[in-house]
Each structure stands twice: as C-alpha cells, then as structure tokens.
Amino acid sequence: MLDHISIQCADPAAAKAFYEKVLAPLGGSTIMSYGDVHGLGRDFPSFWLGPVGDAGAPHTDIHICFRAGSREEVDAFVEAARAEGVEVLHEARLWPEYHPGYYGGFVRDLDGNNVEAVHHRFG
C-alpha cells in the first residue's frame, strides 16, 4: 500500500551518497533529484530525502525498512553501511519473534534513523 516515504536530513547530499551505497545491494539508486531533494528507488522514486523543514532539526529515530530479495542482499546492506562508518544496531540474522523466516539487519543512518533491510521467507 505504501507509495513513497520522505525524510528530512541535516545534509541531503551526504544522505543521498550514503543511501546510494547502502541501497545498491538491494537494487536501489537515485532516480531523480531537484535542488536538495532526491528520490531513490528501484523502478520509481519511492524513498525521498530532503532538507530539514520548519521544525529546525531532522526527525530522528524513525524506523525505515527496505525489502531485500535475498538474505545475501541483507548482509550486503549491513556491510555497505558498516563501510560508511555508521552504527550497526543489529547484525543481520533471523528474528523468529517476528516470524520464522524474518531475516533482517538494522543500522543508523547519518541522521540517527533506524534503517533496516529485511528478507521474508515464508513456509
């Protein structure tokens, strides 16, 4: 049901560079940009980055989860984030408390948001 999501970033250009690297293993890239606003995705821009708004600071501790096509993609997402020097909140692993085939890894982005990649295996 979700069409797109947008987050505010202290430095949209740095956030774009970060997300280009960590989303590449999931097939994501920048699809369009205008000014300080960047739309990333696979086939269309479903994840947007923009400058801090009127509130004066990025909204932090937002949880964002990207669907991966395999467990290997989740592992590559975490490794790409680690290479960027951000905090790995939870190494990629099975999370049976969510469901038996839930494989996810969690990192902090440059603005402190909790960002996850997940692969679901049902059955």
C-alpha positions in Angstrom: 0.0 0.0 0.0 2.9 2.4 0.6 3.7 4.6 -2.4 6.6 6.6 -1.0 8.2 8.0 2.1 10.2 11.1 2.7 12.6 12.0 5.5 14.3 15.3 6.4 18.1 15.2 6.5 20.7 17.6 8.0 22.8 17.2 4.8 20.7 15.9 1.9 23.8 15.5 -0.4 25.6 13.4 2.3 22.4 11.4 2.9 22.0 10.8 -0.9 25.6 9.4 -1.1 25.0 7.2 2.0 21.7 5.8 0.7 23.1 5.2 -2.8 25.7 3.0 -1.3 23.6 1.0 1.2 20.6 0.6 -1.2 22.8 -0.5 -4.2 22.8 -4.1 -2.9 19.0 -4.0 -2.9 18.8 -2.7 -6.4 18.2 0.9 -5.4 19.6 4.1 -6.9 18.8 7.8 -7.3 16.1 8.1 -9.9 15.5 11.9 -9.8 16.8 15.0 -8.0 15.8 18.6 -7.9 17.7 21.0 -5.8 18.3 19.4 -2.3 15.5 16.8 -2.9 16.4 13.3 -4.0 14.2 10.4 -5.0 15.6 6.9 -4.8 14.1 3.6 -5.6 14.2 0.6 -8.0 11.7 1.4 -10.7 10.3 4.7 -9.4 11.3 7.2 -6.6 9.7 5.7 -3.5 12.2 6.9 -0.9 12.7 10.7 -0.8 15.4 12.7 1.0 15.0 16.4 1.6 16.4 19.3 3.7 15.3 19.9 7.3 12.0 21.7 7.4 10.5 24.4 9.6 11.0 22.3 12.7 14.7 23.1 12.6 16.1 19.6 13.0 15.7 16.2 11.4 13.1 14.0 12.8 15.2 11.2 14.3 14.5 7.7 15.5 12.3 7.0 12.5 12.3 3.3 11.5 12.5 2.6 7.8 12.6 -0.9 6.4 13.7 -1.8 2.8 12.7 -5.2 1.4 15.6 -7.3 0.1 15.4 -10.0 -2.5 17.6 -12.4 -0.5 19.5 -12.9 2.8 22.7 -12.1 0.9 21.3 -8.7 0.0 20.5 -8.0 3.7 24.1 -8.9 4.5 25.4 -6.7 1.8 23.2 -3.8 3.0 24.7 -4.1 6.5 28.3 -4.3 5.2 27.8 -1.3 2.9 26.5 0.7 6.0 29.5 -0.5 8.1 31.8 0.6 5.3 30.3 4.1 5.6 31.2 4.1 9.3 27.6 4.2 10.8 26.5 2.2 13.8 25.2 -1.3 13.2 22.3 -1.6 15.6 21.7 -5.3 15.0 23.7 -7.6 12.7 21.8 -9.4 10.0 20.2 -12.5 11.5 16.9 -14.4 11.8 14.3 -12.7 14.0 12.0 -15.6 14.8 10.0 -13.4 17.2 8.7 -11.6 14.1 8.1 -14.8 12.1 10.3 -17.9 11.5 11.7 -16.6 8.1 12.3 -13.0 9.0 15.9 -12.1 8.2 16.9 -8.5 8.9 19.8 -6.2 9.7 19.5 -2.8 11.3 21.8 0.3 11.1 21.7 4.0 12.0 21.8 6.4 9.1 23.7 9.8 9.1 20.7 11.5 10.9 20.2 8.8 13.5 17.3 7.0 12.0 16.9 3.2 12.5 17.1 1.7 9.0 16.6 -2.0 8.2 16.8 -4.3 5.3 14.7 -7.5 5.5 14.1 -10.6 3.6 11.0 -12.7 4.3 10.9 -16.4 3.8 7.5 -17.9 4.5 6.7 -21.6 4.7 
